[in-house]
């Protein structure tokens, strides 16, 4: 006997005639909605394609702009001439200096002259120099001790001009400003246009106390412009005993270790050690290295008075050219064996010579721009 199925248990999946009629009536509307949805989807896809293309164009534009912004980092020891190069760029590419800066240069000039006189007074005392006429003290000291090592490098430029420099209201010339010694105690930056590219030139303090802060400037560097003084081969670092600086007579300066800043440490050795340290930095592996062997003019004037072999015993040459090449090799050999394929671009420079700086800096910028293009992925 079969089990009767009540109306309540009738399968609900069965559609009534009315349901079929309603579906037939809604079919055109459903088809229209589907068409609209498809059309909206196509429009949305096209919009996404346009947005993606816009983003790609913007990224390419930013990439191109980045390739035209070149960051060059000025590194080197104290008194190597980095700030002089910055001043040259101000003169060559930024219309020089404003009135306030010129007034400040007058104060700096007086300070530089005072420092020269101070070192000369110490020299007269140290060398036991007796001069009857105090007005002839400067000339007599220079004539009798032209190779006195403690005189600032700019002394030989300023001393012959003392009569004019000491006149009331004297306004420093561009050449005077280039010879001023202004130690960099912080990070400074100038921006200027060079051959349609924006150059960001970063200058940092060269004293050891400031070197730990250099790392904050390493990001995005296209080129390191390392400045080393060729004239520093007979000079020592300014350290704890720098208040009483003595002439250098001994020949074993280069044996000093570069971890203590004392007057017994050779400045050129410290500079070469610093270059090696920067070459090893993992933050600068993609940066080009350009070496400015600066103060070539002072180096050549000093050689007859203070023979290079007395401070670099391995030097066996006898000509100015041989001496220059020896100093260049002294720095270039600081590359480690794993950096054998890494190029260092050396230039002999005189930072106070505007024409010389204009030429070598153009070459440096060309190298930096090429490196920047490579890092940006633009051929």
HUMO-V598179 format. One record per helix or strand of 3 or more residues. SS is the DSSP state (2 for helix, 1 for strand). FROM is the first residue (numbers start at 1). LEN is the number of residues. If there is no record, write none. Layout:
SS	FROM	LEN
SS	FROM	LEN
This chain:
2	7	3
2	17	52
1	69	7
2	82	12
2	99	28
2	134	11
2	155	11
2	174	6
1	188	7
1	197	7
2	208	4
2	214	4
1	223	7
2	230	5
2	253	3
2	267	14
2	282	3
1	288	7
2	296	8
2	308	3
2	320	13
2	337	3
1	344	5
2	354	23
